[in-house]
Amino acid sequence: MPQQKIMDILGTDAEDLLQYTSSTVTKDLLQVPGPDFIDRVFLQTNRSIPVLRSLATLFNHGRLAGTGYLSILPIDQDIEHTAGFSFAPNPIYFDPENIIKLAIEGGCNAVATTFGNLGMIARKYAHKIPFVVKINHNELLTYPTKHNQIMFGSVEEAWNMGAVAVGATIYFGSEESNRQLIEVAAAFERAHQLGMATILWCYTRNAAFKTNDKDYHVAADLTGQANHLGVTIQADIIKQKMPENNGGFQAINFSKWHPDMYNKLATDHPIDLCRYQVLNCYMGRAGLINSGGESQGDTDLQQSVRTAVINKRAGGMGLILGRRAFQRPLKEGINLLNLVQDVYADQTITLA
């Protein structure tokens, strides 16, 4: 039985999420995270020995070391949402050293943030926690706002500051997505050549993906296809928002879809929707880490644990959670990170 505190946090959702058995794509077809994941999955790929070492560095740090699961602290919101908006609730994070301290004290596998943040304290901390450099951003000062990720530095500079991985975003569906796809694919190729792992933020952005009654930016079918494009350019790990609905292609009469996508490969249950995302990550050969989302205040703890349970039981590899941790007092942020990690460390919480 899962830890009582996890069940208490889930509340009325506990039975539905912890006892659900999926009837879509069965768990035996998935490549499941575990202590042997690199040997079982990545050893047979084209990834070089230095890349395998970098992946091992990610997997073998923090409270989840040796489990095959990842807990990553991402703080790039100072660029993606403006520093004032992101750090006003907790101004200590204008100082990048506090970002690193939160990741270390929170027991994370790695910290993912900007060239500037990591470069400012690289010599002091690069050997103490794995660095993931976010190499592109939406700078948010162009008016009107564009959904356009641009490069903020080179892969070589990420390597020079001791990073074990680079992260990048592609806004699939945006006007600039083709250029972003080409740029990030080239950057990931170079990162692999230098021995670093690659993590792709696979987000969808297009006004047409949102109707009067539903936001299909978080539909399982659209996000699943974004994941599939991400693993096609050889992202080792995929970051994706937790799916909230399905049937986006059908509803907006866009792209191509098959009825079995909605009737056999997924249901409306949140674990099945997330599992469809895992399927599109080569059945779990590339790990799926879901994002925590924006802070909602008092419900953050429950929502974060809920997301972790869904991701784990669907076949995902972990959580990449930022605002819900750093927009609250340090001890509360650490506690939230630890409780999410406890979900992945709890061996009684298994695949659905």
C-alpha positions as CSV (number, residue, x, y, z in Angstrom):
1,M,0.0,0.0,0.0
2,P,1.3,3.5,-0.8
3,Q,2.5,5.7,2.0
4,Q,-0.5,7.0,4.0
5,K,0.6,10.6,3.5
6,I,0.4,10.2,-0.3
7,M,-3.1,8.8,0.0
8,D,-4.1,11.6,2.4
9,I,-2.8,14.2,0.0
10,L,-4.7,12.7,-3.0
11,G,-7.9,12.6,-0.9
12,T,-11.0,11.6,-2.9
13,D,-8.8,10.9,-6.0
14,A,-6.7,8.3,-4.2
15,E,-8.7,5.2,-5.1
16,D,-9.3,6.1,-8.7
17,L,-5.6,7.0,-9.3
18,L,-3.9,4.3,-7.2
19,Q,-6.1,1.3,-8.1
20,Y,-6.9,2.0,-11.7
21,T,-5.9,-0.7,-14.3
22,S,-5.4,0.5,-17.8
23,S,-7.1,-1.5,-20.6
24,T,-5.5,0.4,-23.5
25,V,-1.9,-0.4,-24.4
26,T,-0.8,-2.8,-21.7
27,K,2.2,-2.1,-19.4
28,D,4.2,-5.1,-20.6
29,L,4.7,-3.4,-24.0
30,L,6.4,-0.4,-22.4
31,Q,10.0,0.3,-21.7
32,V,9.6,1.1,-18.0
33,P,12.0,3.3,-16.0
34,G,14.2,1.4,-13.6
35,P,17.7,1.1,-12.2
36,D,18.8,-0.7,-15.4
37,F,17.2,1.7,-17.8
38,I,20.4,2.9,-19.5
39,D,21.7,-0.7,-19.9
40,R,18.3,-2.0,-21.1
41,V,17.4,0.8,-23.4
42,F,20.1,3.3,-24.3
43,L,23.0,0.9,-24.5
44,Q,21.6,-0.3,-27.9
45,T,21.2,3.1,-29.3
46,N,23.6,5.3,-31.4
47,R,24.3,7.4,-28.2
48,S,28.1,7.6,-27.6
49,I,29.8,6.5,-24.4
50,P,30.1,10.1,-23.2
51,V,26.3,10.6,-23.7
52,L,25.7,7.4,-21.7
53,R,27.9,8.8,-18.9
54,S,25.9,12.1,-18.9
55,L,22.6,10.2,-18.7
56,A,24.0,8.1,-15.9
57,T,25.0,11.3,-14.1
58,L,21.4,12.5,-14.3
59,F,19.9,9.3,-13.1
60,N,22.4,8.8,-10.3
61,H,22.0,12.0,-8.4
62,G,19.6,13.2,-5.7
63,R,17.0,11.4,-3.7
64,L,15.9,9.4,-6.7
65,A,19.4,8.2,-7.6
66,G,19.5,4.7,-9.0
67,T,15.7,4.4,-9.5
68,G,15.5,5.3,-13.1
69,Y,13.2,8.2,-12.3
70,L,14.0,11.9,-12.5
71,S,13.1,15.0,-10.4
72,I,14.4,18.1,-12.2
73,L,14.1,21.7,-11.0
74,P,13.5,24.0,-14.0
75,I,13.8,27.7,-13.6
76,D,13.7,29.5,-16.9
77,Q,10.5,31.4,-16.1
78,D,12.5,34.6,-15.5
79,I,12.8,34.7,-19.3
80,E,9.7,32.9,-20.4
81,H,7.3,34.8,-18.1
82,T,9.5,37.8,-17.0
83,A,11.7,37.8,-13.9
84,G,9.4,40.1,-11.9
85,F,6.3,38.0,-12.5
86,S,8.2,34.8,-11.6
87,F,10.3,36.0,-8.6
88,A,8.0,38.6,-7.0
89,P,6.5,35.9,-4.7
90,N,10.0,35.0,-3.5
91,P,12.7,37.6,-4.5
92,I,15.6,35.5,-3.3
93,Y,15.6,33.7,-6.7
94,F,16.8,36.8,-8.5
95,D,20.1,35.5,-7.2
96,P,20.9,32.4,-9.2
97,E,22.8,30.8,-6.4
98,N,19.5,30.3,-4.5
99,I,18.2,28.4,-7.6
100,I,21.0,25.9,-7.3
101,K,20.6,25.7,-3.5
102,L,16.9,24.8,-3.9
103,A,17.7,22.1,-6.3
104,I,20.5,20.6,-4.1
105,E,18.6,20.9,-0.8
106,G,15.4,19.6,-2.6
107,G,17.2,16.4,-3.6
108,C,16.7,16.9,-7.3
109,N,18.5,14.9,-10.0
110,A,19.4,18.1,-11.8
111,V,18.8,21.8,-12.2
112,A,17.6,23.2,-15.5
113,T,18.0,26.9,-16.1
114,T,19.5,29.6,-18.3
115,F,23.0,30.3,-19.6
116,G,23.3,33.3,-17.4
117,N,22.1,31.7,-14.2
118,L,24.4,28.7,-14.5
119,G,27.3,30.6,-15.9
120,M,27.3,33.0,-12.9
121,I,28.0,30.2,-10.4
122,A,29.3,27.3,-12.6
123,R,32.7,26.9,-11.0
124,K,31.1,26.6,-7.5
125,Y,28.4,24.1,-8.3
126,A,28.9,22.3,-11.6
127,H,30.5,19.4,-9.8
128,K,27.8,19.4,-7.0
129,I,24.6,18.9,-9.1
130,P,24.1,18.1,-12.8
131,F,23.5,21.2,-14.9
132,V,20.9,21.3,-17.7
133,V,21.3,24.4,-19.8
134,K,18.2,25.7,-21.4
135,I,19.6,27.0,-24.7
136,N,16.5,28.8,-26.3
137,H,13.7,31.0,-24.9
138,N,10.7,33.1,-25.9
139,E,12.1,36.5,-24.8
140,L,8.7,38.0,-24.2
141,L,9.6,41.7,-24.9
142,T,8.6,41.6,-28.6
143,Y,5.3,43.3,-29.0
144,P,2.9,41.9,-29.9
145,T,4.0,38.7,-28.2
146,K,5.2,36.0,-30.6
147,H,5.4,32.2,-30.0
148,N,9.0,32.2,-31.0
149,Q,11.9,30.4,-29.3
150,I,15.3,31.8,-30.2
151,M,18.8,30.6,-29.3
152,F,20.4,32.4,-26.3
153,G,23.9,30.8,-26.6
154,S,25.8,27.9,-28.1
155,V,25.9,24.2,-27.3
156,E,29.7,24.6,-26.9
157,E,29.2,27.1,-24.1
158,A,26.9,24.8,-22.3
159,W,29.5,22.1,-22.5
160,N,32.2,24.5,-21.4
161,M,30.3,25.3,-18.2
162,G,30.1,21.6,-17.3
163,A,26.5,20.8,-18.3
164,V,25.6,17.2,-18.7
165,A,22.6,18.0,-20.8
166,V,21.0,20.8,-22.9
167,G,17.3,21.6,-23.0
168,A,15.3,23.4,-25.7
169,T,11.7,24.2,-26.5
170,I,9.9,23.9,-29.8
171,Y,6.5,25.5,-30.2
172,F,4.9,23.0,-32.5
173,G,2.1,24.5,-34.5
174,S,3.5,28.1,-34.4
175,E,4.5,30.0,-37.5
176,E,8.1,29.7,-36.5
177,S,8.0,26.0,-35.6
178,N,9.9,24.9,-38.8
179,R,12.9,27.1,-38.0
180,Q,12.8,26.0,-34.4
181,L,12.7,22.4,-35.4
182,I,15.7,22.7,-37.7
183,E,17.7,24.8,-35.1
184,V,17.1,22.5,-32.2
185,A,17.7,19.3,-34.3
186,A,21.2,20.7,-35.2
187,A,21.8,21.7,-31.6
188,F,20.9,18.3,-30.3
189,E,23.2,16.6,-32.8
190,R,26.0,18.8,-31.6
191,A,25.2,18.2,-28.0
192,H,25.4,14.4,-28.6
193,Q,28.7,14.9,-30.4
194,L,30.1,16.6,-27.3
195,G,28.7,13.9,-25.0
196,M,25.7,15.7,-23.5
197,A,22.2,14.4,-23.2
198,T,19.2,16.2,-24.7
199,I,15.8,17.3,-23.2
200,L,13.0,18.8,-25.4
201,W,10.2,20.9,-24.1
202,C,7.5,19.7,-26.6
203,Y,4.9,22.4,-26.4
204,T,2.0,23.3,-28.9
205,R,1.2,26.9,-29.7
206,N,-1.5,28.0,-32.1
207,A,-4.6,30.1,-31.6
208,A,-6.6,27.6,-33.6
209,F,-5.8,24.9,-31.0
210,K,-8.2,26.6,-28.6
211,T,-12.0,26.6,-29.2
212,N,-14.7,28.3,-27.2
213,D,-15.1,25.4,-24.8
214,K,-11.8,23.6,-24.8
215,D,-8.0,24.2,-24.9
216,Y,-6.5,21.5,-27.2
217,H,-3.0,22.7,-26.5
218,V,-3.1,20.0,-23.7
219,A,-5.0,17.4,-25.7
220,A,-3.4,13.9,-25.6
221,D,-3.4,13.5,-29.4
222,L,-1.7,16.9,-30.1
223,T,0.8,16.7,-27.3
224,G,1.4,13.0,-28.2
225,Q,2.3,13.9,-31.7
226,A,4.6,16.7,-30.5
227,N,6.4,14.1,-28.4
228,H,6.8,11.9,-31.4
229,L,8.4,14.8,-33.3
230,G,10.6,15.4,-30.4
231,V,12.0,11.8,-30.2
232,T,12.4,11.9,-34.0
233,I,15.1,14.5,-33.6
234,Q,16.7,12.3,-30.9
235,A,15.7,14.0,-27.7
236,D,16.7,11.6,-25.0
237,I,14.0,12.9,-22.6
238,I,10.7,14.6,-23.4
239,K,9.1,17.3,-21.3
240,Q,5.4,17.7,-21.8
241,K,2.4,19.2,-20.1
242,M,0.0,16.8,-18.5
243,P,-2.9,16.0,-20.9
244,E,-6.3,17.3,-19.9
245,N,-8.5,16.2,-22.8
246,N,-8.4,14.4,-26.1
247,G,-9.8,14.5,-29.6
248,G,-8.0,17.7,-30.7
249,F,-7.4,16.7,-34.2
250,Q,-11.0,15.6,-34.6
251,A,-12.5,18.7,-33.0
252,I,-10.6,21.3,-34.9
253,N,-10.6,19.3,-38.1
254,F,-6.8,19.3,-38.4
255,S,-4.1,17.0,-39.4
256,K,-4.8,13.2,-39.5
257,W,-6.5,11.0,-36.9
258,H,-7.8,7.4,-36.6
259,P,-10.8,6.4,-34.4
260,D,-8.7,3.9,-32.6
261,M,-6.5,6.7,-31.2
262,Y,-9.5,7.7,-29.1
263,N,-11.3,4.4,-28.6
264,K,-8.5,1.8,-28.2
265,L,-5.2,3.7,-27.5
266,A,-6.7,6.0,-24.9
267,T,-9.8,6.7,-22.7
268,D,-10.8,9.7,-20.8
269,H,-9.0,8.5,-17.7
270,P,-6.0,10.8,-16.9
271,I,-3.6,7.8,-16.7
272,D,-4.6,6.6,-20.1
273,L,-4.3,10.1,-21.6
274,C,-0.7,10.3,-20.2
275,R,0.1,6.8,-21.4
276,Y,-0.8,7.9,-24.9
277,Q,2.0,10.5,-24.5
278,V,4.4,7.7,-23.4
279,L,3.5,5.6,-26.4
280,N,4.6,8.5,-28.7
281,C,7.9,8.5,-26.9
282,Y,8.8,5.2,-28.6
283,M,6.8,3.3,-25.9
284,G,8.9,4.8,-23.2
285,R,12.4,4.4,-24.8
286,A,12.7,8.1,-24.5
287,G,11.6,9.1,-21.0
288,L,8.5,11.3,-20.5
289,I,8.7,13.9,-17.7
290,N,5.6,16.0,-17.2
291,S,5.7,19.6,-16.1
292,G,4.2,20.7,-12.8
293,G,2.5,23.8,-14.2
294,E,1.8,27.2,-12.6
295,S,1.4,27.7,-8.9
296,Q,-2.3,27.7,-7.8
297,G,-1.5,28.3,-4.1
298,D,-3.1,26.0,-1.6
299,T,-3.7,23.2,-4.0
300,D,-0.1,23.0,-5.3
301,L,0.8,20.0,-3.1
302,Q,-2.2,17.9,-4.0
303,Q,-1.9,18.7,-7.7
304,S,1.8,18.0,-7.8
305,V,1.4,14.6,-6.1
306,R,-1.5,13.8,-8.4
307,T,0.6,14.6,-11.5
308,A,3.4,12.4,-10.2
309,V,1.1,9.5,-9.6
310,I,-0.5,9.8,-13.1
311,N,2.9,10.1,-14.8
312,K,4.4,7.1,-12.9
313,R,1.4,4.8,-13.3
314,A,1.2,5.8,-17.0
315,G,4.8,4.7,-17.6
316,G,6.5,8.1,-17.4
317,M,9.9,8.9,-16.0
318,G,9.3,11.7,-13.6
319,L,8.4,15.3,-13.0
320,I,10.0,18.7,-13.9
321,L,8.5,21.1,-11.4
322,G,9.5,24.7,-10.9
323,R,7.1,27.5,-10.0
324,R,5.2,25.5,-7.4
325,A,8.5,25.0,-5.5
326,F,10.3,28.3,-5.9
327,Q,7.3,30.6,-5.5
328,R,7.0,29.6,-1.9
329,P,9.3,29.7,1.2
330,L,12.4,27.5,0.9
331,K,11.3,24.9,3.4
332,E,7.9,24.6,1.8
333,G,9.4,24.3,-1.7
334,I,11.8,21.5,-0.5
335,N,8.9,19.7,1.2
336,L,6.9,19.8,-2.0
337,L,9.8,18.5,-4.1
338,N,10.4,15.7,-1.6
339,L,6.8,14.6,-1.5
340,V,6.7,14.3,-5.3
341,Q,10.0,12.3,-5.2
342,D,8.4,10.0,-2.6
343,V,5.8,9.0,-5.2
344,Y,8.6,7.7,-7.5
345,A,10.5,6.1,-4.6
346,D,7.4,4.3,-3.4
347,Q,7.6,0.8,-4.9
348,T,4.0,0.1,-4.1
349,I,2.9,2.6,-6.7
350,T,3.2,0.6,-9.9
351,L,2.2,0.8,-13.5
352,A,-1.5,0.8,-14.2
